[in-house]
Amino acid sequence: MATSADPRQRAEAGLTGLAAAIVRSARDTVVHTVEVAALESRLAGIALAAMAAIGLGIVVLVLSAWGLLIAAGVSALVEAGMGVAPALLLAAFISLVVAGLLALILPWLARRLAFPTTRRVLRHMRSNGEIEKAHTPQGTRSGAGAPGAPTERR
């Protein structure tokens, strides 16, 4: 009897060892994936900080260039015979007009922050009952069809 139980015990030990190896492998995969994600998020944070610093530098340089362009324009107007005060007022007026035109673009851009197309698609899915069907057991209400499958309209 010891000889007939011996292969069975070896098979069970082999299956137990195989199951343990599978669990170890899955755990190692998850651990390594989390480590890679953590390292990548750290790199992304560093890249974001560098991008913000570079963006700030660009803004400073663009504002400096704008100021120099205004100064050059005022200087040219003064040399052309216009007084300093009217030339500065004209430069300020032109700057305000450009700022106003840029401000008119903001509401158009702000509309995109509300995800209008996504909201329209979700509203359409809700009105067709596709969202509710996808969240019920077996993915259907009446038992026909599969989750995400097109539904007939009546």
Backbone bond lengths (Angstrom), bond angles and torsions (degrees), N, CA, C in turn:
res aa  C-N    CA-C-N  psi(-1)  N-CA   C-N-CA  omega(-1)  CA-C   N-CA-C  phi
1 M - - - 1.437 - - 1.510 112.11 -
2 A 1.305 116.94 -30.05 1.458 120.11 -179.39 1.515 110.01 -65.23
3 T 1.316 116.78 -31.98 1.462 118.86 -178.32 1.522 111.16 -75.87
4 S 1.369 119.06 -32.07 1.458 120.34 179.80 1.536 110.90 -75.96
5 A 1.332 118.31 -29.46 1.462 120.93 179.16 1.522 110.99 -81.07
6 D 1.309 117.02 -24.19 1.459 120.78 -176.93 1.534 112.22 -62.94
7 P 1.325 121.88 -46.12 1.467 120.19 177.48 1.538 111.81 -65.19
8 R 1.322 116.37 -35.96 1.472 119.50 178.45 1.522 110.22 -64.09
9 Q 1.339 117.01 -44.31 1.468 120.35 178.40 1.522 110.70 -63.70
10 R 1.335 116.04 -38.53 1.468 118.42 178.42 1.527 110.46 -66.25
11 A 1.324 117.60 -37.83 1.464 121.16 179.04 1.526 110.43 -66.54
12 E 1.351 115.76 -43.00 1.464 119.05 178.14 1.520 111.22 -64.63
13 A 1.350 116.13 -40.50 1.466 119.92 178.14 1.525 109.69 -64.97
14 G 1.321 116.70 -37.60 1.464 120.31 178.39 1.518 111.38 -66.12
15 L 1.355 116.49 -41.46 1.457 119.83 178.02 1.531 111.43 -67.30
16 T 1.330 116.23 -39.82 1.461 120.69 177.93 1.523 109.99 -63.54
17 G 1.314 115.86 -43.78 1.470 119.94 178.20 1.517 111.53 -64.17
18 L 1.337 116.53 -39.76 1.461 120.66 178.56 1.529 110.75 -65.08
19 A 1.335 116.60 -43.89 1.462 120.56 178.35 1.528 110.53 -62.62
20 A 1.325 116.94 -42.00 1.466 120.72 178.39 1.519 110.42 -63.52
21 A 1.329 117.39 -39.77 1.460 120.75 178.97 1.528 110.86 -66.09
22 I 1.325 116.75 -38.72 1.473 120.39 178.28 1.524 110.08 -65.01
23 V 1.328 117.06 -44.25 1.465 120.85 179.41 1.528 109.91 -63.73
24 R 1.349 117.07 -43.55 1.465 121.05 178.36 1.529 110.81 -61.33
25 S 1.321 116.09 -42.94 1.457 120.57 179.84 1.526 111.63 -64.35
26 A 1.328 116.32 -42.75 1.466 120.19 178.22 1.519 110.66 -64.02
27 R 1.340 116.61 -43.35 1.463 120.75 178.84 1.522 110.35 -62.38
28 D 1.338 117.02 -45.06 1.462 120.43 178.92 1.525 111.19 -62.03
29 T 1.317 116.88 -39.19 1.468 120.71 178.70 1.522 110.42 -62.79
30 V 1.316 116.56 -45.01 1.465 120.30 179.68 1.525 110.28 -64.83
31 V 1.319 117.65 -45.03 1.466 121.74 -179.14 1.526 110.22 -61.07
32 H 1.329 117.04 -46.18 1.460 120.16 -178.88 1.531 111.49 -67.42
33 T 1.329 116.68 -36.71 1.467 119.52 177.80 1.520 110.77 -64.97
34 V 1.324 117.02 -41.73 1.465 120.92 178.20 1.532 110.25 -65.27
35 E 1.329 117.64 -39.59 1.462 120.96 177.92 1.524 110.94 -62.98
36 V 1.344 116.81 -43.69 1.462 120.52 178.68 1.527 110.23 -63.54
37 A 1.327 116.79 -42.59 1.467 120.20 178.88 1.530 110.64 -62.88
38 A 1.328 117.21 -39.94 1.466 120.26 178.85 1.525 110.60 -65.14
39 L 1.324 117.30 -43.35 1.461 120.15 178.87 1.523 111.33 -65.12
40 E 1.331 116.36 -41.35 1.464 119.40 178.98 1.523 111.38 -66.81
41 S 1.325 117.33 -36.87 1.464 118.72 178.45 1.522 110.15 -67.76
42 R 1.320 117.51 -35.85 1.460 120.50 176.51 1.536 110.08 -64.15
43 L 1.345 116.50 -43.87 1.468 120.26 177.23 1.526 111.28 -63.81
44 A 1.325 116.28 -38.99 1.462 119.84 178.27 1.521 110.74 -64.15
45 G 1.322 117.03 -39.30 1.461 120.88 177.34 1.516 111.92 -63.97
46 I 1.331 116.41 -41.62 1.462 120.49 177.81 1.522 110.13 -64.83
47 A 1.339 116.25 -42.94 1.466 120.26 179.07 1.526 110.55 -63.92
48 L 1.327 117.02 -39.86 1.464 120.52 178.61 1.527 110.97 -63.81
49 A 1.332 117.32 -42.34 1.464 120.68 178.31 1.529 110.47 -63.93
50 A 1.329 116.73 -41.03 1.465 120.06 178.05 1.525 110.83 -65.00
51 M 1.331 116.57 -41.19 1.462 120.08 178.24 1.532 110.96 -63.33
52 A 1.327 116.76 -39.87 1.465 120.08 178.71 1.526 110.66 -64.65
53 A 1.332 117.04 -41.69 1.464 120.68 179.11 1.529 110.65 -65.10
54 I 1.319 116.77 -43.93 1.463 120.39 178.38 1.526 110.11 -64.42
55 G 1.343 116.98 -41.61 1.460 120.53 177.44 1.519 111.72 -60.51
56 L 1.327 116.98 -41.39 1.456 121.18 177.51 1.527 110.77 -62.99
57 G 1.316 116.41 -42.07 1.462 120.38 176.72 1.515 111.67 -61.42
58 I 1.332 116.63 -41.42 1.466 120.55 178.08 1.518 110.83 -63.25
59 V 1.328 116.54 -43.38 1.464 120.29 179.23 1.527 110.60 -60.80
60 V 1.330 117.56 -43.85 1.464 121.02 179.25 1.521 110.51 -61.29
61 L 1.338 117.06 -43.78 1.465 120.18 -179.11 1.528 111.78 -67.85
62 V 1.324 117.32 -39.57 1.468 120.29 179.06 1.526 110.14 -66.26
63 L 1.334 117.25 -42.61 1.465 119.56 177.73 1.529 111.25 -64.26
64 S 1.326 116.77 -38.33 1.470 119.73 176.52 1.523 110.50 -63.06
65 A 1.325 116.51 -43.93 1.467 120.03 178.78 1.528 110.55 -63.44
66 W 1.316 117.67 -40.59 1.472 120.89 178.34 1.529 110.02 -62.28
67 G 1.315 116.75 -44.73 1.466 120.27 177.87 1.523 111.91 -61.34
68 L 1.330 116.46 -41.23 1.462 119.38 178.60 1.524 111.71 -67.25
69 L 1.343 116.53 -36.81 1.469 118.82 175.98 1.518 111.13 -63.95
70 I 1.322 117.43 -40.84 1.459 121.93 177.45 1.530 109.59 -62.96
71 A 1.339 116.41 -44.88 1.470 120.44 179.86 1.525 110.91 -62.67
72 A 1.324 116.50 -41.25 1.471 119.65 178.66 1.525 110.36 -65.29
73 G 1.328 117.58 -41.26 1.457 120.69 178.06 1.514 112.29 -63.43
74 V 1.334 116.53 -43.29 1.465 120.84 178.32 1.524 109.65 -63.45
75 S 1.329 116.16 -43.32 1.463 120.26 179.37 1.527 111.11 -61.13
76 A 1.323 117.13 -42.21 1.467 120.64 178.94 1.523 110.85 -65.03
77 L 1.333 116.59 -40.05 1.463 119.52 178.74 1.528 111.42 -65.89
78 V 1.328 116.92 -38.18 1.464 120.87 179.35 1.526 109.40 -66.37
79 E 1.347 116.61 -42.43 1.462 119.88 178.92 1.528 111.42 -66.28
80 A 1.341 116.85 -28.53 1.467 120.55 178.82 1.522 111.87 -78.22
81 G 1.326 117.31 -3.51 1.451 119.81 175.21 1.510 114.59 111.75
82 M 1.306 119.10 -2.33 1.463 121.16 178.13 1.522 108.24 -81.24
83 G 1.293 117.51 146.75 1.459 120.95 177.57 1.529 111.05 -68.39
84 V 1.322 116.17 161.56 1.471 121.42 -178.01 1.528 110.59 -64.87
85 A 1.308 117.49 -45.63 1.469 120.85 -177.91 1.529 111.76 -62.99
86 P 1.339 119.98 -48.50 1.464 118.75 177.47 1.530 113.03 -62.88
87 A 1.321 117.31 -35.22 1.468 120.44 179.28 1.534 110.35 -66.06
88 L 1.324 116.46 -41.62 1.476 120.22 177.67 1.527 110.87 -66.27
89 L 1.323 116.58 -40.55 1.466 119.99 177.66 1.529 111.26 -63.64
90 L 1.315 117.35 -40.53 1.464 120.80 177.36 1.530 110.83 -63.29
91 A 1.325 116.89 -42.70 1.469 121.21 178.11 1.526 110.76 -62.91
92 A 1.331 116.13 -42.02 1.469 119.80 178.31 1.520 110.50 -65.01
93 F 1.332 117.33 -41.12 1.464 121.32 179.11 1.534 110.76 -62.25
94 I 1.333 116.63 -44.71 1.477 120.31 178.97 1.528 109.96 -62.32
95 S 1.324 117.52 -40.99 1.475 120.69 178.47 1.526 111.13 -62.88
96 L 1.331 116.49 -41.02 1.469 119.96 179.43 1.529 111.36 -67.68
97 V 1.325 117.74 -37.41 1.467 120.57 177.74 1.526 110.31 -64.04
98 V 1.342 116.95 -45.09 1.468 120.36 178.41 1.527 109.84 -62.44
99 A 1.323 117.95 -42.77 1.471 121.24 178.59 1.522 110.64 -62.63
100 G 1.329 117.35 -40.29 1.466 120.90 178.45 1.521 112.01 -64.07
101 L 1.330 116.28 -41.10 1.474 119.44 177.62 1.532 111.16 -64.32
102 L 1.321 116.07 -40.40 1.468 119.22 177.22 1.530 110.80 -65.88
103 A 1.338 117.07 -36.33 1.465 120.85 179.43 1.522 111.58 -66.34
104 L 1.333 117.52 -27.16 1.465 120.08 177.75 1.530 112.11 -67.95
105 I 1.314 117.58 -22.07 1.462 121.98 179.74 1.530 110.89 -77.54
106 L 1.333 117.46 -27.53 1.469 121.48 -174.72 1.527 114.58 -56.55
107 P 1.343 120.69 -47.00 1.470 118.80 179.52 1.535 112.43 -61.37
108 W 1.318 116.57 -36.23 1.463 120.22 178.14 1.526 110.29 -63.98
109 L 1.328 117.33 -41.46 1.464 120.60 177.80 1.528 111.69 -71.14
110 A 1.325 116.86 -34.96 1.463 120.77 -178.17 1.526 111.69 -65.04
111 R 1.324 117.81 -29.81 1.466 120.16 178.55 1.525 111.02 -61.55
112 R 1.312 116.85 -30.46 1.462 120.15 -179.50 1.528 112.33 -72.08
113 L 1.314 117.73 -19.18 1.461 120.89 179.26 1.523 112.50 -70.77
114 A 1.315 117.63 -16.81 1.462 121.84 -177.33 1.530 112.37 -89.28
115 F 1.340 119.76 3.95 1.462 123.97 -179.87 1.535 111.12 51.57
116 P 1.315 118.88 58.35 1.463 120.45 -173.02 1.528 113.61 -63.01
117 T 1.315 118.98 -39.63 1.458 120.39 -179.06 1.517 110.91 -69.26
118 T 1.328 116.82 -42.38 1.469 120.31 178.52 1.519 110.22 -62.14
119 R 1.323 117.12 -43.49 1.463 120.46 178.85 1.524 111.13 -63.49
120 R 1.347 117.08 -38.63 1.458 120.41 178.89 1.527 110.45 -65.31
121 V 1.338 117.70 -41.90 1.465 121.04 179.00 1.527 110.06 -64.67
122 L 1.335 116.74 -44.51 1.464 119.42 179.58 1.527 111.37 -64.11
123 R 1.333 116.92 -39.61 1.460 120.46 177.47 1.527 110.03 -62.27
124 H 1.332 116.23 -41.16 1.459 120.88 179.09 1.533 110.59 -65.36
125 M 1.345 116.23 -41.63 1.465 119.77 178.65 1.522 110.53 -64.62
126 R 1.336 117.07 -40.04 1.458 120.64 -179.50 1.530 110.31 -65.86
127 S 1.340 116.57 -40.21 1.459 118.71 -178.55 1.527 111.44 -68.65
128 N 1.332 117.02 -27.26 1.466 120.49 176.65 1.523 112.07 -86.95
129 G 1.320 117.67 -6.52 1.458 121.07 179.52 1.511 113.46 79.93
130 E 1.340 118.51 10.36 1.462 120.49 -177.38 1.521 111.83 -68.90
131 I 1.324 118.04 -33.78 1.462 120.24 -179.29 1.515 110.07 -68.98
132 E 1.331 117.39 -45.66 1.455 120.13 -179.44 1.529 110.55 -64.92
133 K 1.326 117.67 -38.48 1.461 120.62 -179.09 1.516 111.19 -65.01
134 A 1.312 116.69 -35.52 1.462 119.74 -178.35 1.524 111.32 -71.06
135 H 1.328 118.74 -18.91 1.451 121.57 -177.36 1.530 113.86 -105.65
136 T 1.327 118.13 4.63 1.453 120.10 176.59 1.517 108.86 -92.73
137 P 1.341 119.12 160.03 1.457 121.07 178.61 1.524 110.72 -56.53
138 Q 1.300 115.63 138.33 1.454 123.83 179.74 1.528 111.41 67.58
139 G 1.321 118.85 2.44 1.451 122.85 175.64 1.518 114.85 78.79
140 T 1.325 118.20 2.88 1.467 119.43 -178.97 1.508 109.93 -136.12
141 R 1.315 116.18 163.81 1.467 121.19 175.07 1.516 110.16 -99.62
142 S 1.319 115.69 -41.15 1.464 118.62 -175.08 1.522 111.91 -96.61
143 G 1.318 117.79 -1.53 1.451 120.35 179.98 1.510 112.39 91.31
144 A 1.322 119.61 -6.15 1.455 121.14 179.82 1.514 109.10 -105.60
145 G 1.302 115.26 146.82 1.461 120.30 175.69 1.509 112.22 88.57
146 A 1.312 115.80 168.94 1.444 121.86 -178.85 1.520 108.82 -116.50
147 P 1.336 116.52 159.95 1.467 118.55 178.59 1.526 110.10 -58.48
148 G 1.309 115.74 132.62 1.444 120.34 177.76 1.518 113.86 82.03
149 A 1.331 117.11 -5.19 1.464 119.41 180.00 1.523 109.33 -74.83
150 P 1.339 116.07 148.81 1.467 117.99 178.85 1.517 111.46 -61.23
151 T 1.304 115.69 144.12 1.467 119.94 179.18 1.519 108.74 -108.97
152 E 1.313 114.22 152.41 1.464 119.13 178.81 1.516 109.27 -81.00
153 R 1.318 115.62 138.98 1.471 120.54 176.23 1.504 109.27 -95.91
154 R 1.325 115.76 142.76 1.456 119.54 179.13 1.484 110.57 -110.26
